[in-house]
Amino acid sequence: MIFLELVLQNFGPYSGRQVINLDPRGEDNPHPIILLGGMNGGGKTTLMDSIRLALYGQRAQCSTRGNLSYSDFLTQCVNSQANPAEKTRVELLFEHIEDDKPIKYRIVRTWEKNPKDGKDTLGILGDDDTWPVDSLVNIWDDYIENLLPLGISNLFLFDGEQVKELAEQETPPQIVIEAIRGLLGLELADRLAVDLEILVNRKRKELAETKDLAELEELEQRLKSQQEDYQVIEEKLATVKNEIEELEAIQREALDKFVSEGGKIAAERNQLEQQQKEKSSAAENIRQSMYAVAAEALPLALIPNLLSQVQTQGAKEFRYQQIQLARDVLLERDKRLLQWLNKLAIGSEQVDKIQSFLVEDVDNLYTGYAQTEALWLLADEESLSQLDNTRYHLQNAKVLAKQQLVNLKSIEEESIVLARQVQTAAEPEAYRKLRETVETAQNQVVQAKANYETTRRTLLELAESIEQTKKELKEYTDRNIDTKNRGHIITSAAKVQETLKLFREKLTLRKLNKLEEEVKNCFLYLLHKSDLVYRLTIDTKTFALSLFDFDGKPVPKHRLSAGEKQLLAIAFLWGLAKVSGLRLPVAIDTPLGRLDSSHRQNLVEKYFPAASHQVILLSTDTEIGKQEVETLRSNEAIAREYLLQYNSTTRQTTIIENKYFW
């Protein structure tokens, strides 16, 4: 299947008649990508909705519809400046293979503002666009289900928000699970099982006697009622599960806001203030200790040169004084020696020589110790000793003062950090509101989980009741109904049911094994980390993805970055499309919202050109930017480019052909 042309007339912000050629096939090699650029609010989502609306009409799951009725939705889609006499019109021309031949159909939906019957008018045109194919109009819903079933359409026509939701949830939403089952053909076995039950019930009625018929019908009515209740409760369970996920997201946002806006710090405010007081007290103790050190010898550290000069001068004067004392002692000794020599019988000439020697010897001994300047310090030995002690204590005081300064600076920095934390803490009233918001969100999650558990138990009890009723029906059949003529059908049906159950399990495993391999290969192909995942498994019931590394250990999903989660979701959708074997167009709205540059480049180069034979991309200028579009152009992946130019004054969008943002 391939989309060839989309026509919008007075639809949403598209005033007048505007045509978009979607055919990716050119004269040379086909290029798969149709690129449409538009700013937020410029009509990209509306364009995607127009494709869904053309295909499915009232059943279309349009993102802008919400809870509106179909009539109100159609009225909402009418352009605000449209002429009341003109109808709003959406056309989609597509081609597919039928009986081994290509055939084209143009879907045309028209309506007026405030349609009287609340519906649009559907027309199907054939190859030449001149004659309506009325036979298709009446069976269009069934016809399009065979080409592109509504249940799986969201797997081929999706947007960035859908990928984000699929990436964040541990298990896919129920609507995606049903689409997956339809895409893999797993619902055929379930449908056959239901048909078999209908056949068995019909045969039971044919075989039952009149007196047994009432009891049989009562059992069947009870089973039907139980099955209907089961379906309702099952849908309710899925709704409650989605509600829990939404409430948990709200709870996380409330908690993040609580923390970011100071709620957590406010909760610890008293502790922070106490720590701040302790730091202030410690800083004051250090200051007092420094005051005590400064009251002793520490101020002398301001005059280290003077202290050195005083010590040097004192040592010099003290040495000079010692020399003088020693000289006087030697002179007295020499005097006594000469007097003694004069008393001996020694000649005066020898005595003179001895005297000359002693004088010369004293002079030689004290040469260089003469005082060239006057003594001015006049310090005694005790004073010089006190000076040495003072300098020693001064050195220790300097080391102690430096250490105390370091400690004081560290404590003051810690005090500044604590003061900043206290200042950023929420005010009491704001903190109370933040805390109440968190508690409310937590209570809602708890209540929703309790509701989920109650609903789940009810569902289990109802499943047991259904099995019991089926058992009673079987026992009733075996006991009261003659099965000689047609009873073999009922017996065979039971065997077929068992075989069908086994077939369904094996089919599921076979399909999922193939899907696991495809999704893993697609994920590794898109991811720039080849060593992150070695194996990938998909749960047979919930279709939840589980990742394992090369050591066989699970890789928790929260370990993946936001971009990696989005790539995993895209790989999941891509793998589904491959396994399904369906050749369908892929349309993606806002595809690159949360990806970093490397992941974005991988998606641009590897996914977009290979996602399908036709890939319609609706992007802003920040998603597929200048670098990305140049990459796609250089790889010859783009067939056509359009710019959705939005005029904020008139609130109208014009489609410009052969143009993108750059």
C-alpha positions as CSV (number, residue, x, y, z in Angstrom):
1,M,0.0,0.0,0.0
2,I,1.2,3.5,-0.8
3,F,-0.3,7.0,-0.3
4,L,-0.2,9.0,-3.5
5,E,-2.0,12.3,-2.8
6,L,-3.6,14.1,0.1
7,V,-6.1,17.0,-0.5
8,L,-7.2,19.3,2.2
9,Q,-10.0,21.8,1.7
10,N,-10.9,24.2,4.5
11,F,-9.7,21.6,7.0
12,G,-8.3,22.9,10.3
13,P,-5.8,25.7,9.5
14,Y,-5.6,24.8,5.8
15,S,-7.8,27.4,4.0
16,G,-9.0,26.8,0.5
17,R,-7.9,23.7,-1.5
18,Q,-4.3,22.5,-0.9
19,V,-2.8,19.4,-2.4
20,I,0.2,17.4,-1.2
21,N,1.8,14.9,-3.6
22,L,2.9,12.0,-1.4
23,D,4.2,9.6,-4.1
24,P,7.8,8.8,-3.3
25,R,8.4,7.2,-6.7
26,G,10.4,9.1,-9.2
27,E,11.6,8.5,-12.7
28,D,14.9,7.2,-11.3
29,N,15.4,5.2,-8.1
30,P,12.6,5.8,-5.6
31,H,13.3,7.8,-2.5
32,P,11.2,6.7,0.5
33,I,10.9,10.0,2.5
34,I,8.3,12.7,2.2
35,L,9.5,15.5,4.5
36,L,7.1,18.1,5.8
37,G,8.4,20.8,8.1
38,G,6.3,23.0,10.3
39,M,6.6,24.9,13.6
40,N,4.6,23.8,16.7
41,G,1.0,24.7,16.2
42,G,1.5,24.9,12.4
43,G,-0.7,22.0,11.4
44,K,1.5,18.9,11.5
45,T,-0.8,17.0,13.9
46,T,-3.8,18.1,11.9
47,L,-2.3,16.8,8.7
48,M,-1.7,13.4,10.4
49,D,-5.3,13.4,11.7
50,S,-6.6,14.1,8.2
51,I,-5.0,10.8,7.0
52,R,-6.6,8.9,9.9
53,L,-10.0,10.6,9.3
54,A,-9.9,9.8,5.5
55,L,-9.2,6.1,6.2
56,Y,-11.5,5.4,9.2
57,G,-14.0,8.2,9.5
58,Q,-16.0,8.0,12.7
59,R,-13.7,5.3,14.0
60,A,-10.5,7.3,13.5
61,Q,-8.3,7.8,16.6
62,C,-7.5,11.4,16.0
63,S,-5.3,13.1,18.6
64,T,-7.2,16.4,18.5
65,R,-10.6,14.8,19.0
66,G,-10.4,14.0,22.7
67,N,-13.9,13.3,24.2
68,L,-15.7,15.2,21.5
69,S,-18.6,13.5,19.6
70,Y,-18.0,12.9,15.9
71,S,-20.3,15.7,15.0
72,D,-18.5,18.2,17.3
73,F,-15.1,17.0,16.0
74,L,-16.1,17.5,12.4
75,T,-17.4,21.0,13.3
76,Q,-14.1,21.7,15.1
77,C,-12.1,20.7,12.0
78,V,-13.8,23.3,9.7
79,N,-11.5,26.2,8.9
80,S,-12.4,29.4,10.8
81,Q,-12.3,31.5,7.6
82,A,-14.1,29.1,5.3
83,N,-17.0,30.3,3.2
84,P,-20.2,28.8,4.8
85,A,-21.4,27.8,1.4
86,E,-18.2,25.7,0.8
87,K,-17.9,22.2,2.3
88,T,-14.9,20.9,4.2
89,R,-13.2,18.2,2.3
90,V,-10.5,15.6,2.9
91,E,-9.2,13.3,0.1
92,L,-6.6,10.5,0.2
93,L,-5.5,8.8,-3.0
94,F,-3.7,5.5,-2.4
95,E,-2.6,2.5,-4.4
96,H,-2.4,-1.2,-3.4
97,I,-2.1,-4.6,-5.1
98,E,-5.4,-6.4,-5.7
99,D,-5.5,-9.6,-7.8
100,D,-1.8,-9.2,-8.5
101,K,-2.5,-5.8,-10.2
102,P,-2.0,-2.3,-8.9
103,I,-5.3,-0.4,-8.3
104,K,-6.0,3.1,-7.1
105,Y,-8.8,4.4,-4.9
106,R,-9.5,8.0,-3.8
107,I,-11.3,8.3,-0.5
108,V,-13.4,11.5,-0.3
109,R,-15.0,12.8,2.9
110,T,-17.0,16.0,2.9
111,W,-19.2,17.7,5.5
112,E,-20.6,21.1,6.4
113,K,-20.2,23.0,9.6
114,N,-22.6,21.6,12.2
115,P,-23.6,18.5,10.1
116,K,-27.3,17.7,10.6
117,D,-26.9,14.0,10.8
118,G,-23.6,14.3,12.7
119,K,-21.7,12.5,10.0
120,D,-19.6,13.2,6.9
121,T,-20.4,12.0,3.4
122,L,-18.1,9.3,2.1
123,G,-17.3,8.7,-1.6
124,I,-14.9,6.2,-3.1
125,L,-13.5,7.1,-6.6
126,G,-11.8,4.6,-8.9
127,D,-8.8,4.8,-11.1
128,D,-10.1,7.6,-13.4
129,D,-11.6,9.7,-10.5
130,T,-14.8,10.1,-12.5
131,W,-17.1,7.4,-11.2
132,P,-17.9,6.5,-7.6
133,V,-17.4,2.9,-6.5
134,D,-20.7,2.7,-4.6
135,S,-20.2,-1.0,-3.8
136,L,-17.2,0.0,-1.7
137,V,-18.9,2.8,0.2
138,N,-21.2,0.5,2.1
139,I,-18.5,-2.0,3.0
140,W,-15.6,0.5,3.4
141,D,-14.9,-0.2,7.1
142,D,-14.5,-3.9,6.3
143,Y,-12.5,-3.2,3.2
144,I,-10.0,-0.9,4.9
145,E,-9.7,-3.4,7.8
146,N,-8.2,-5.9,5.3
147,L,-5.7,-3.4,4.1
148,L,-4.7,-1.4,7.2
149,P,-6.7,-2.5,10.2
150,L,-7.6,0.2,12.7
151,G,-6.1,-1.8,15.5
152,I,-2.6,-1.7,14.1
153,S,-2.8,1.7,12.4
154,N,-1.1,3.3,15.4
155,L,1.9,1.1,14.8
156,F,2.4,2.7,11.4
157,L,0.9,6.2,11.9
158,F,2.4,7.4,15.2
159,D,3.8,10.5,16.8
160,G,6.6,11.3,19.2
161,E,4.3,11.4,22.2
162,Q,3.2,7.8,21.5
163,V,6.9,6.8,21.2
164,K,7.6,8.6,24.5
165,E,4.7,6.8,26.3
166,L,5.8,3.5,24.9
167,A,9.4,4.2,26.0
168,E,8.5,5.2,29.6
169,Q,6.1,2.4,30.5
170,E,7.3,-1.0,31.6
171,T,4.6,-2.8,29.7
172,P,2.9,-1.5,26.5
173,P,-0.6,0.1,26.8
174,Q,-3.6,-2.2,26.2
175,I,-4.3,-0.6,22.9
176,V,-0.8,-1.3,21.7
177,I,-1.0,-4.9,23.0
178,E,-4.2,-5.5,21.0
179,A,-2.5,-3.9,18.0
180,I,0.5,-6.2,18.4
181,R,-1.7,-9.3,18.7
182,G,-3.5,-8.2,15.5
183,L,-0.3,-7.5,13.7
184,L,1.2,-10.9,14.6
185,G,-2.0,-12.7,13.7
186,L,-2.5,-14.0,17.3
187,E,-6.1,-13.0,17.5
188,L,-7.1,-15.5,14.8
189,A,-6.7,-18.3,17.2
190,D,-8.8,-16.5,19.8
191,R,-11.5,-15.8,17.2
192,L,-11.5,-19.5,16.2
193,A,-11.9,-20.5,19.9
194,V,-14.9,-18.2,20.2
195,D,-16.4,-19.6,17.0
196,L,-16.0,-23.1,18.3
197,E,-17.8,-22.3,21.5
198,I,-20.7,-20.8,19.5
199,L,-20.8,-24.0,17.4
200,V,-20.8,-26.2,20.5
201,N,-23.6,-24.2,22.1
202,R,-25.7,-24.5,19.0
203,K,-25.2,-28.3,18.9
204,R,-26.1,-28.5,22.5
205,K,-29.4,-26.9,21.8
206,E,-30.1,-29.2,18.9
207,L,-29.4,-32.2,21.0
208,A,-31.2,-31.1,24.1
209,E,-34.7,-32.4,24.9
210,T,-37.5,-29.9,25.7
211,K,-37.3,-30.4,29.4
212,D,-33.5,-29.9,29.3
213,L,-33.5,-26.8,27.0
214,A,-34.5,-24.4,29.7
215,E,-31.7,-25.5,32.1
216,L,-29.3,-25.5,29.2
217,E,-30.3,-22.0,28.2
218,E,-30.0,-20.8,31.8
219,L,-26.4,-22.1,31.9
220,E,-25.5,-20.5,28.6
221,Q,-27.1,-17.2,29.6
222,R,-25.1,-17.3,32.8
223,L,-21.9,-18.0,30.9
224,K,-22.6,-15.2,28.4
225,S,-23.3,-12.8,31.3
226,Q,-20.1,-13.8,33.1
227,Q,-18.1,-13.4,29.9
228,E,-19.5,-10.0,29.3
229,D,-18.8,-9.0,32.9
230,Y,-15.3,-10.4,32.5
231,Q,-14.7,-8.3,29.4
232,V,-15.9,-5.1,31.2
233,I,-13.8,-5.8,34.2
234,E,-10.8,-6.6,32.0
235,E,-11.1,-3.2,30.3
236,K,-11.6,-1.6,33.7
237,L,-8.4,-3.3,34.9
238,A,-6.5,-2.0,31.9
239,T,-7.9,1.5,32.5
240,V,-6.9,1.4,36.2
241,K,-3.4,0.2,35.2
242,N,-3.0,3.2,32.9
243,E,-4.4,5.4,35.6
244,I,-1.8,4.1,38.0
245,E,1.0,4.9,35.5
246,E,-0.4,8.4,35.0
247,L,-0.7,8.9,38.8
248,E,2.8,7.6,39.4
249,A,4.1,10.1,36.8
250,I,2.3,12.9,38.6
251,Q,3.7,11.6,41.9
252,R,7.3,11.7,40.4
253,E,6.7,15.2,39.1
254,A,5.4,16.4,42.5
255,L,8.4,14.8,44.3
256,D,10.8,16.3,41.8
257,K,9.2,19.7,42.4
258,F,9.3,19.1,46.1
259,V,13.0,18.5,46.0
260,S,13.9,21.1,43.4
261,E,11.9,23.9,45.1
262,G,13.4,23.3,48.5
263,G,10.8,21.0,50.0
264,K,13.4,18.4,51.1
265,I,15.7,21.0,52.4
266,A,12.8,22.6,54.3
267,A,12.0,19.3,55.9
268,E,15.6,19.3,57.2
269,R,15.6,23.0,58.0
270,N,16.0,22.5,61.8
271,Q,18.9,20.1,61.3
272,L,20.6,22.6,58.9
273,E,20.1,25.5,61.3
274,Q,21.6,23.4,64.1
275,Q,24.6,22.5,62.0
276,Q,24.9,26.2,61.1
277,K,25.0,27.1,64.8
278,E,27.6,24.4,65.5
279,K,29.8,25.7,62.7
280,S,29.5,29.3,64.0
281,S,30.4,28.1,67.5
282,A,33.4,26.2,66.2
283,A,34.5,29.2,64.2
284,E,34.2,31.5,67.3
285,N,36.3,29.0,69.3
286,I,39.1,29.1,66.7
287,R,39.0,32.9,66.7
288,Q,39.3,33.0,70.5
289,S,42.3,30.6,70.3
290,M,43.8,32.8,67.7
291,Y,43.3,35.8,70.0
292,A,45.2,34.0,72.7
293,V,48.1,33.2,70.3
294,A,48.2,36.8,69.1
295,A,48.4,38.0,72.7
296,E,51.8,36.4,73.1
297,A,54.8,36.3,70.7
298,L,52.9,36.2,67.4
299,P,52.8,39.9,66.7
300,L,56.7,39.8,66.5
301,A,56.1,37.8,63.3
302,L,55.6,41.2,61.7
303,I,59.3,42.2,62.3
304,P,61.3,39.0,61.4
305,N,64.2,41.1,59.9
306,L,64.6,43.2,63.1
307,L,64.6,40.1,65.2
308,S,67.3,38.5,63.0
309,Q,69.4,41.7,63.3
310,V,69.0,41.8,67.1
311,Q,70.0,38.2,67.4
312,T,73.1,38.7,65.2
313,Q,74.1,41.9,66.9
314,G,73.7,40.3,70.4
315,A,75.8,37.3,69.4
316,K,78.5,39.6,68.0
317,E,78.6,41.8,71.2
318,F,78.5,38.8,73.5
319,R,81.4,37.3,71.6
320,Y,83.4,40.5,71.8
321,Q,82.8,40.8,75.5
322,Q,84.0,37.2,76.0
323,I,87.1,38.0,74.0
324,Q,87.9,41.0,76.0
325,L,87.6,39.1,79.2
326,A,89.9,36.3,77.9
327,R,92.5,39.0,76.8
328,D,92.5,40.6,80.2
329,V,93.0,37.2,81.8
330,L,95.9,36.3,79.4
331,L,97.6,39.7,80.0
332,E,97.4,39.2,83.8
333,R,99.0,35.7,83.4
334,D,101.7,37.1,81.1
335,K,102.5,39.8,83.7
336,R,102.9,37.2,86.5
337,L,105.1,35.1,84.2
338,L,107.5,38.0,83.5
339,Q,107.7,38.8,87.2
340,W,108.6,35.2,87.9
341,L,111.2,35.1,85.1
342,N,112.9,38.3,86.4
343,K,113.5,36.5,89.7
344,L,115.3,33.7,87.9
345,A,118.8,33.9,86.8
346,I,117.9,34.7,83.2
347,G,119.3,37.5,81.2
348,S,117.3,40.6,80.5
349,E,117.8,40.0,76.8
350,Q,116.0,36.7,77.0
351,V,113.2,38.1,79.1
352,D,112.7,40.9,76.6
353,K,112.4,38.3,73.8
354,I,109.9,36.3,75.9
355,Q,107.9,39.5,76.6
356,S,107.9,40.4,72.9
357,F,106.7,36.9,72.0
358,L,103.8,37.0,74.5
359,V,102.7,40.4,73.3
360,E,102.8,39.4,69.7
361,D,101.1,36.1,70.5
362,V,98.2,37.9,72.2
363,D,97.9,40.3,69.3
364,N,97.8,37.4,66.8
365,L,95.2,35.5,68.8
366,Y,92.7,38.4,68.8
367,T,93.3,39.8,65.3
368,G,89.9,40.1,63.6
369,Y,88.0,40.4,66.8
370,A,88.5,44.1,67.2
371,Q,85.3,46.1,67.6
372,T,85.0,48.5,64.8
373,E,81.8,50.2,66.1
374,A,80.5,51.1,69.5
375,L,78.4,48.6,71.4
376,W,74.8,49.6,71.4
377,L,72.7,46.6,72.3
378,L,74.5,45.8,75.5
379,A,72.5,42.6,76.0
380,D,73.5,40.1,78.6
381,E,73.6,36.3,78.2
382,E,70.2,35.8,79.8
383,S,68.5,38.4,77.5
384,L,70.0,36.6,74.5
385,S,68.8,33.3,75.8
386,Q,65.3,34.7,76.2
387,L,65.4,36.0,72.6
388,D,66.3,32.5,71.3
389,N,63.4,31.1,73.2
390,T,61.0,33.8,71.9
391,R,62.0,33.1,68.3
392,Y,61.4,29.3,68.8
393,H,58.0,29.9,70.3
394,L,57.2,32.4,67.5
395,Q,57.9,29.8,64.9
396,N,55.5,27.3,66.6
397,A,52.9,30.1,67.0
398,K,53.1,30.8,63.2
399,V,52.5,27.2,62.3
400,L,49.6,27.0,64.8
401,A,48.1,30.2,63.5
402,K,48.3,29.0,59.8
403,Q,46.6,25.7,60.7
404,Q,43.9,27.6,62.6
405,L,43.3,29.9,59.6
406,V,42.9,26.9,57.4
407,N,40.4,25.4,59.8
408,L,38.6,28.7,60.1
409,K,38.3,29.1,56.4
410,S,37.0,25.6,56.0
411,I,34.3,26.1,58.6
412,E,33.3,29.4,57.2
413,E,32.9,27.9,53.7
414,E,30.7,25.1,55.2
415,S,28.7,27.8,57.0
416,I,28.1,29.6,53.7
417,V,26.9,26.4,52.1
418,L,24.5,25.7,55.0
419,A,23.3,29.2,54.9
420,R,22.6,29.0,51.2
421,Q,20.7,25.7,51.7
422,V,18.6,27.3,54.4
423,Q,17.9,30.3,52.2
424,T,16.8,28.1,49.3
425,A,14.5,26.1,51.5
426,A,10.8,26.7,50.9
427,E,9.0,29.0,53.2
428,P,6.7,27.2,55.7
429,E,3.5,27.9,53.7
430,A,5.1,26.9,50.4
431,Y,6.6,23.9,52.0
432,R,3.3,22.9,53.4
433,K,1.7,23.1,49.9
434,L,4.5,21.1,48.3
435,R,4.3,18.4,51.0
436,E,0.5,18.3,50.6
437,T,0.8,17.9,46.9
438,V,3.3,15.0,47.3
439,E,1.1,13.3,49.9
440,T,-2.0,13.8,47.8
441,A,-0.2,12.2,44.8
442,Q,1.0,9.3,47.0
443,N,-2.4,8.7,48.4
444,Q,-3.9,8.7,44.9
445,V,-1.3,6.1,43.8
446,V,-2.0,4.0,46.8
447,Q,-5.8,4.2,46.3
448,A,-5.4,3.4,42.6
449,K,-3.2,0.4,43.4
450,A,-5.7,-0.8,45.9
451,N,-8.5,-0.4,43.3
452,Y,-6.3,-2.3,40.8
453,E,-5.8,-5.1,43.3
454,T,-9.5,-5.3,44.1
455,T,-10.4,-5.3,40.4
456,R,-7.8,-8.0,39.7
457,R,-9.1,-10.2,42.4
458,T,-12.7,-9.7,41.1
459,L,-11.4,-10.7,37.6
460,L,-9.8,-13.8,39.0
461,E,-12.9,-14.8,40.8
462,L,-15.0,-14.2,37.7
463,A,-12.6,-16.3,35.7
464,E,-13.0,-19.1,38.2
465,S,-16.8,-18.7,37.9
466,I,-16.6,-18.9,34.1
467,E,-14.6,-22.0,34.3
468,Q,-17.1,-23.5,36.8
469,T,-20.0,-22.7,34.5
470,K,-18.2,-24.2,31.5
471,K,-17.6,-27.3,33.6
472,E,-21.2,-27.5,34.5
473,L,-22.1,-27.2,30.8
474,K,-19.8,-30.0,30.0
475,E,-21.1,-32.2,32.8
476,Y,-24.6,-31.4,31.8
477,T,-23.9,-32.4,28.2
478,D,-22.2,-35.6,29.3
479,R,-25.0,-36.5,31.7
480,N,-28.2,-35.4,30.0
481,I,-27.7,-35.2,26.3
482,D,-27.6,-38.1,23.8
483,T,-24.5,-37.6,21.7
484,K,-24.9,-40.6,19.4
485,N,-25.9,-38.6,16.2
486,R,-24.3,-35.1,16.5
487,G,-22.5,-35.4,19.8
488,H,-19.2,-36.2,18.0
489,I,-19.1,-32.5,17.0
490,I,-19.1,-31.4,20.7
491,T,-16.5,-34.1,21.6
492,S,-14.3,-33.1,18.6
493,A,-14.7,-29.4,19.5
494,A,-13.3,-30.0,22.9
495,K,-10.3,-31.7,21.4
496,V,-9.9,-28.9,18.9
497,Q,-10.0,-26.4,21.8
498,E,-7.1,-28.2,23.5
499,T,-5.3,-28.4,20.2
500,L,-6.0,-24.8,19.5
501,K,-4.7,-23.8,22.9
502,L,-1.5,-25.6,22.2
503,F,-1.4,-24.1,18.7
504,R,-1.9,-20.6,20.1
505,E,0.9,-21.0,22.6
506,K,3.3,-22.4,20.0
507,L,2.3,-19.7,17.5
508,T,2.9,-17.0,20.1
509,L,6.3,-18.4,21.0
510,R,7.3,-18.7,17.3
511,K,6.1,-15.2,16.4
512,L,7.6,-13.6,19.5
513,N,11.0,-15.4,19.1
514,K,11.2,-13.9,15.6
515,L,10.0,-10.5,16.9
516,E,12.6,-10.6,19.7
517,E,15.4,-11.2,17.2
518,E,14.1,-8.4,14.9
519,V,13.7,-5.9,17.7
520,K,17.1,-6.7,19.1
521,N,18.7,-6.3,15.7
522,C,16.9,-3.0,15.1
523,F,17.8,-1.7,18.5
524,L,21.5,-2.5,18.1
525,Y,21.4,-1.1,14.6
526,L,20.1,2.2,15.8
527,L,22.2,2.3,19.0
528,H,25.8,3.4,19.0
529,K,26.6,1.1,22.0
530,S,27.0,-2.4,20.6
531,D,28.0,-3.8,24.0
532,L,24.9,-2.7,25.9
533,V,22.5,-5.5,25.0
534,Y,23.2,-9.1,24.1
535,R,19.7,-10.6,24.3
536,L,16.1,-9.3,24.4
537,T,13.0,-11.1,25.5
538,I,9.3,-10.3,25.2
539,D,6.7,-11.5,27.7
540,T,4.1,-13.7,26.0
541,K,1.2,-12.1,27.9
542,T,2.1,-8.5,28.6
543,F,4.6,-8.0,25.7
544,A,6.9,-6.3,28.1
545,L,10.5,-6.0,26.9
546,S,13.4,-7.4,29.0
547,L,17.1,-6.7,28.2
548,F,20.1,-8.8,29.1
549,D,23.8,-8.1,28.9
550,F,26.7,-10.3,27.7
551,D,26.9,-11.9,31.1
552,G,23.2,-12.9,31.0
553,K,22.3,-10.3,33.7
554,P,19.2,-8.2,33.3
555,V,19.7,-4.6,32.2
556,P,17.1,-2.6,34.1
557,K,15.1,-0.2,31.9
558,H,15.9,2.8,34.2
559,R,19.6,2.3,33.4
560,L,18.8,3.4,29.8
561,S,18.9,7.1,29.0
562,A,15.8,8.9,27.7
563,G,17.2,8.7,24.2
564,E,18.0,5.0,24.5
565,K,14.5,4.3,25.7
566,Q,13.0,6.1,22.7
567,L,15.3,4.2,20.4
568,L,14.1,1.0,22.0
569,A,10.5,2.0,21.5
570,I,11.2,2.8,17.8
571,A,13.0,-0.5,17.4
572,F,10.0,-2.3,18.8
573,L,7.7,-0.6,16.3
574,W,10.2,-1.3,13.5
575,G,10.6,-4.9,14.4
576,L,6.8,-5.4,14.5
577,A,6.5,-3.9,11.0
578,K,9.1,-6.3,9.7
579,V,7.7,-9.4,11.4
580,S,4.1,-8.6,10.2
581,G,5.2,-8.8,6.5
582,L,2.8,-6.0,5.7
583,R,4.1,-3.4,3.2
584,L,2.4,-0.3,4.6
585,P,3.4,3.4,4.7
586,V,4.9,4.8,7.9
587,A,4.0,8.3,9.1
588,I,5.8,9.9,12.0
589,D,4.9,13.2,13.7
590,T,7.7,14.9,15.7
591,P,10.1,12.0,15.6
592,L,13.2,13.3,17.3
593,G,12.0,15.1,20.4
594,R,14.2,13.6,23.2
595,L,17.3,12.3,21.3
596,D,20.8,13.6,21.7
597,S,22.9,14.3,18.6
598,S,24.5,10.9,18.3
599,H,21.2,9.0,18.6
600,R,19.5,11.5,16.3
601,Q,22.1,11.0,13.7
602,N,21.7,7.2,13.9
603,L,17.9,7.5,13.5
604,V,18.3,9.9,10.5
605,E,20.9,7.7,8.7
606,K,19.6,4.2,9.6
607,Y,15.9,4.2,10.5
608,F,14.1,6.8,8.3
609,P,15.5,5.6,4.9
610,A,14.8,1.9,5.9
611,A,11.6,2.1,7.9
612,S,9.3,1.5,4.9
613,H,9.0,2.0,1.2
614,Q,7.2,5.2,2.1
615,V,8.0,7.3,5.1
616,I,6.2,10.5,5.9
617,L,8.0,12.7,8.3
618,L,6.4,15.7,10.0
619,S,9.1,17.7,11.9
620,T,10.0,21.0,13.4
621,D,13.2,22.9,12.6
622,T,14.8,21.7,15.8
623,E,14.2,18.0,15.2
624,I,15.3,17.5,11.6
625,G,17.6,20.5,11.5
626,K,20.0,21.7,8.9
627,Q,22.6,19.0,9.5
628,E,20.0,16.2,9.5
629,V,18.2,17.3,6.3
630,E,21.5,17.7,4.5
631,T,22.4,14.2,5.6
632,L,19.1,12.9,4.2
633,R,19.6,14.8,1.0
634,S,23.2,13.6,0.5
635,N,22.0,10.0,1.0
636,E,19.3,10.6,-1.6
637,A,16.6,9.5,0.8
638,I,14.1,12.4,0.3
639,A,11.6,12.2,-2.5
640,R,9.6,15.4,-1.8
641,E,9.9,18.4,0.6
642,Y,7.1,20.7,1.9
643,L,7.0,23.6,4.3
644,L,3.9,24.2,6.4
645,Q,4.1,28.0,6.7
646,Y,1.8,29.2,9.5
647,N,0.7,32.8,9.7
648,S,0.0,33.6,13.3
649,T,-2.0,36.7,12.4
650,T,-4.5,35.0,10.2
651,R,-4.0,31.6,12.0
652,Q,-3.8,29.9,8.6
653,T,-1.3,27.4,7.2
654,T,-0.1,27.4,3.6
655,I,1.7,24.3,2.1
656,I,4.8,25.4,0.1
657,E,6.1,22.7,-2.3
658,N,9.8,21.9,-2.9
659,K,10.9,23.8,0.2
660,Y,12.0,23.0,3.8
661,F,13.3,25.3,6.5
662,W,16.7,25.3,4.7
